[in-house]
Amino acid sequence: MNNKLPTNCASCGTILTWDKNSVELLCSSSLCGAQINSRILHFFNTIGNCDGFGPATIDRIVYYDHLTIPDIYDLSEYELCNMEFGEKTSANLTDELDRSMRVELEDWRFLAAFGVKNLGKGNCKKILQHYELEELFELTEPFITNIEGFGWITAENIIDGLAKIDEDFHLLVDEFNLKRTVLKKNQKVICSPISGKGIVFSGKMQANREAMQNKAKELGAVIQSGVSSKTDILVIGAKVGKSKIDKATKFDTRIMTEMDYYEFIN
């Protein structure tokens, strides 16, 4: 049995180095294809409001040298067609990108989507209770370690990670005008069974569907128009379409009746 540790990245061949704050071997190349694909996939999976950008789509886009999130938001239907996506697929992808820029996205979710080390969803919510999102890029370690639960190593990782995403973040905010719901300082973080969950309401409900959607938003859910791999819960009423049930089954999405849903959130 060969227990010898690898010396080079399997994706790009760069010499691997030990992370100074952990026991991980890391590839340091900013052009590593595997890392680029992983970062982009993490972004779209986390924002949860832009369908169609799964592994196969991202693999092809990266193959054609579109390597950043702003690059992808800047893609035209014509450019996607030139990457051998069909006309309908290209139109759907650009429609989804346009839609995701119009749908309000919580600041903590937007920040978490960049995959900064030690800034998962929970820590993003926590840090944004103390500082506004744009303020984070001006912070030094002591400002972060003053927050309960954030140690010095964590603060260093966050500062280093924010420096790496600074350009992409400001391009998305300033040039593409992504809409964001700001978590105000000292605002209570929403804790509910559906906080952060992608939810689709389908079929004829006994209650008003719009009211159900608004209540779900108040509880921190992400309301989606159709079932996808990013959907966590499908709430069904009468006469729900078979295609939605089939998709939910395919993606292992939890299916609830209206009554089940009310019991779940109360």
C-alpha positions as CSV (number, residue, x, y, z in Angstrom):
1,M,0.0,0.0,0.0
2,N,1.4,3.4,-1.0
3,N,0.9,6.0,1.7
4,K,3.2,8.6,0.1
5,L,1.6,12.1,0.1
6,P,1.1,13.8,-3.3
7,T,3.5,16.6,-4.1
8,N,1.7,18.1,-7.0
9,C,-1.9,19.2,-7.7
10,A,-3.8,16.5,-9.7
11,S,-5.6,19.2,-11.6
12,C,-2.9,21.7,-12.6
13,G,0.4,20.2,-11.5
14,T,1.4,23.0,-9.1
15,I,3.5,22.0,-6.1
16,L,1.3,21.5,-3.1
17,T,2.1,23.4,0.2
18,W,0.9,22.9,3.8
19,D,-1.6,25.4,5.0
20,K,0.1,27.2,7.9
21,N,-3.1,27.0,10.1
22,S,-4.2,23.5,9.4
23,V,-3.0,20.1,8.3
24,E,-4.2,20.4,4.7
25,L,-2.1,20.2,1.5
26,L,-3.2,23.1,-0.7
27,C,-2.7,24.1,-4.3
28,S,-1.6,27.8,-4.4
29,S,-2.3,28.4,-8.1
30,S,-5.0,31.0,-8.8
31,L,-5.4,29.4,-12.2
32,C,-6.0,25.8,-11.0
33,G,-9.0,24.6,-13.0
34,A,-10.4,22.4,-10.2
35,Q,-10.3,25.3,-7.8
36,I,-11.9,27.7,-10.3
37,N,-14.7,25.3,-11.0
38,S,-15.3,24.6,-7.3
39,R,-15.4,28.4,-6.5
40,I,-17.9,29.1,-9.2
41,L,-20.1,26.1,-8.4
42,H,-20.1,27.1,-4.7
43,F,-21.2,30.6,-5.6
44,F,-24.2,29.6,-7.6
45,N,-25.2,26.8,-5.2
46,T,-25.1,29.3,-2.3
47,I,-27.0,32.2,-3.8
48,G,-29.7,29.7,-4.8
49,N,-31.5,32.0,-7.2
50,C,-29.9,31.2,-10.6
51,D,-30.8,27.9,-12.1
52,G,-28.8,26.1,-14.8
53,F,-25.3,26.6,-13.5
54,G,-24.5,23.1,-12.5
55,P,-21.1,21.3,-12.8
56,A,-21.4,20.5,-16.6
57,T,-22.4,24.1,-17.5
58,I,-19.6,25.6,-15.4
59,D,-17.0,23.1,-16.7
60,R,-17.8,24.3,-20.3
61,I,-17.7,28.0,-19.4
62,V,-14.4,27.6,-17.6
63,Y,-13.0,25.6,-20.5
64,Y,-13.7,28.7,-22.7
65,D,-11.6,30.8,-20.2
66,H,-14.4,32.6,-18.4
67,L,-12.8,32.2,-14.9
68,T,-14.6,34.6,-12.5
69,I,-18.2,35.3,-11.4
70,P,-18.2,38.8,-13.0
71,D,-17.0,37.1,-16.3
72,I,-20.1,34.8,-16.2
73,Y,-22.5,37.6,-15.4
74,D,-21.1,39.5,-18.4
75,L,-21.8,36.6,-20.8
76,S,-24.1,37.3,-23.7
77,E,-26.4,34.8,-25.4
78,Y,-24.2,35.0,-28.5
79,E,-21.1,34.1,-26.5
80,L,-22.8,31.1,-24.9
81,C,-23.9,29.8,-28.3
82,N,-20.3,30.0,-29.4
83,M,-19.5,27.7,-26.5
84,E,-21.7,25.1,-28.1
85,F,-24.7,25.6,-25.8
86,G,-27.9,25.5,-27.8
87,E,-29.9,28.6,-28.6
88,K,-32.6,27.8,-26.1
89,T,-30.1,26.8,-23.3
90,S,-28.1,30.0,-24.0
91,A,-31.3,32.1,-23.7
92,N,-32.3,30.3,-20.5
93,L,-28.9,30.9,-18.9
94,T,-28.8,34.6,-19.7
95,D,-32.4,34.9,-18.5
96,E,-31.4,33.3,-15.2
97,L,-28.4,35.6,-14.8
98,D,-30.6,38.6,-15.4
99,R,-33.2,37.4,-12.9
100,S,-30.6,36.7,-10.2
101,M,-29.5,40.3,-10.5
102,R,-33.0,41.5,-9.9
103,V,-34.0,39.2,-7.0
104,E,-32.9,40.5,-3.6
105,L,-30.2,38.5,-2.0
106,E,-29.4,38.6,1.7
107,D,-26.0,40.1,2.4
108,W,-24.9,37.1,4.5
109,R,-25.7,34.7,1.7
110,F,-23.9,36.9,-0.9
111,L,-20.8,37.0,1.3
112,A,-21.0,33.2,2.0
113,A,-21.2,32.5,-1.7
114,F,-17.5,33.6,-2.2
115,G,-16.3,30.7,-0.2
116,V,-13.9,32.7,2.1
117,K,-12.3,30.4,4.6
118,N,-14.0,30.6,8.0
119,L,-16.9,32.6,6.5
120,G,-19.6,30.0,6.2
121,K,-23.2,31.0,6.4
122,G,-23.3,31.1,10.2
123,N,-20.2,33.3,10.6
124,C,-21.3,35.6,7.8
125,K,-24.6,36.2,9.7
126,K,-22.6,36.8,12.9
127,I,-20.0,39.2,11.5
128,L,-22.7,41.3,9.6
129,Q,-24.4,41.9,12.9
130,H,-21.3,44.0,13.8
131,Y,-20.2,45.5,10.5
132,E,-21.8,46.3,7.2
133,L,-20.7,44.2,4.2
134,E,-18.6,47.0,2.5
135,E,-16.9,47.8,5.9
136,L,-15.4,44.3,6.0
137,F,-12.9,45.0,3.4
138,E,-11.3,47.8,5.5
139,L,-11.1,45.8,8.7
140,T,-7.9,44.5,10.4
141,E,-7.7,41.4,12.6
142,P,-8.4,43.1,16.0
143,F,-11.8,44.3,14.8
144,I,-12.8,40.7,14.0
145,T,-11.3,39.1,17.1
146,N,-13.5,41.5,19.2
147,I,-16.5,39.4,18.0
148,E,-17.3,36.5,20.3
149,G,-16.2,33.2,18.7
150,F,-13.7,34.7,16.3
151,G,-10.1,33.9,17.2
152,W,-6.9,35.3,15.7
153,I,-6.3,32.5,13.2
154,T,-9.9,32.8,12.0
155,A,-9.5,36.6,11.7
156,E,-6.3,36.2,9.6
157,N,-8.0,33.7,7.3
158,I,-11.0,36.1,6.8
159,I,-8.8,39.1,6.1
160,D,-6.7,37.1,3.6
161,G,-9.8,35.7,1.9
162,L,-11.6,39.1,1.7
163,A,-8.5,40.6,0.0
164,K,-8.7,37.9,-2.7
165,I,-12.4,38.5,-3.5
166,D,-12.3,42.3,-3.2
167,E,-12.2,42.9,-7.0
168,D,-14.9,40.4,-7.9
169,F,-17.2,41.6,-5.1
170,H,-17.0,45.2,-6.1
171,L,-17.5,44.4,-9.7
172,L,-20.7,42.5,-8.9
173,V,-22.0,45.3,-6.6
174,D,-20.9,48.4,-8.6
175,E,-21.2,47.3,-12.2
176,F,-23.8,44.6,-12.2
177,N,-25.9,46.1,-9.4
178,L,-26.8,42.8,-7.7
179,K,-29.7,43.6,-5.4
180,R,-29.0,42.9,-1.7
181,T,-31.0,42.8,1.5
182,V,-28.8,44.4,4.1
183,L,-28.5,42.8,7.5
184,K,-28.4,45.8,9.8
185,K,-26.0,46.1,12.7
186,N,-27.4,44.4,15.8
187,Q,-30.3,43.0,13.7
188,K,-31.5,39.7,15.1
189,V,-30.4,36.8,12.9
190,I,-33.4,34.7,11.8
191,C,-33.4,31.2,13.3
192,S,-36.2,29.1,11.9
193,P,-36.5,25.6,10.5
194,I,-36.6,27.1,7.0
195,S,-33.9,29.8,7.3
196,G,-31.6,29.5,4.3
197,K,-33.8,26.8,2.6
198,G,-34.9,27.0,-1.0
199,I,-38.6,26.6,-1.1
200,V,-41.1,26.2,-4.0
201,F,-44.9,26.5,-3.4
202,S,-47.0,24.7,-6.0
203,G,-50.6,23.8,-6.6
204,K,-53.8,25.3,-5.2
205,M,-53.3,26.2,-1.5
206,Q,-56.0,26.6,1.1
207,A,-54.2,29.7,2.3
208,N,-53.1,32.6,0.1
209,R,-49.9,31.5,-1.7
210,E,-48.4,35.0,-1.8
211,A,-49.0,35.4,1.9
212,M,-47.3,32.0,2.5
213,Q,-44.3,33.1,0.4
214,N,-44.0,36.4,2.3
215,K,-44.2,34.6,5.6
216,A,-41.5,32.1,4.4
217,K,-39.2,35.1,3.5
218,E,-39.7,36.6,6.9
219,L,-38.5,33.2,8.3
220,G,-35.4,33.4,6.2
221,A,-36.3,31.1,3.3
222,V,-35.4,31.6,-0.4
223,I,-38.5,31.5,-2.5
224,Q,-37.9,29.8,-5.9
225,S,-40.2,29.7,-8.9
226,G,-39.3,26.2,-10.0
227,V,-37.8,23.0,-8.6
228,S,-34.1,22.5,-9.1
229,S,-31.1,20.9,-7.5
230,K,-31.0,24.0,-5.2
231,T,-34.6,23.4,-3.9
232,D,-34.8,22.0,-0.3
233,I,-38.6,21.9,0.1
234,L,-41.5,21.6,-2.3
235,V,-44.8,22.5,-0.6
236,I,-47.7,21.1,-2.6
237,G,-51.4,22.0,-2.7
238,A,-54.2,20.5,-4.8
239,K,-53.6,19.9,-8.5
240,V,-49.8,20.2,-8.3
241,G,-48.1,19.5,-11.6
242,K,-46.6,16.0,-12.0
243,S,-43.4,17.5,-13.5
244,K,-42.6,19.3,-10.2
245,I,-43.2,16.1,-8.2
246,D,-40.9,14.2,-10.6
247,K,-38.2,16.9,-10.4
248,A,-38.4,16.9,-6.6
249,T,-38.0,13.2,-6.5
250,K,-35.1,13.4,-8.9
251,F,-33.3,15.9,-6.8
252,D,-34.2,14.3,-3.5
253,T,-36.1,17.4,-2.5
254,R,-38.3,17.1,0.6
255,I,-42.0,17.2,-0.4
256,M,-44.6,18.5,2.1
257,T,-48.3,19.1,2.0
258,E,-49.6,22.4,3.2
259,M,-50.5,21.0,6.6
260,D,-47.1,19.3,6.9
261,Y,-45.4,22.6,6.1
262,Y,-47.4,24.5,8.8
263,E,-46.5,21.9,11.4
264,F,-42.8,22.1,10.3
265,I,-42.5,25.8,10.8
266,N,-44.5,26.2,14.0
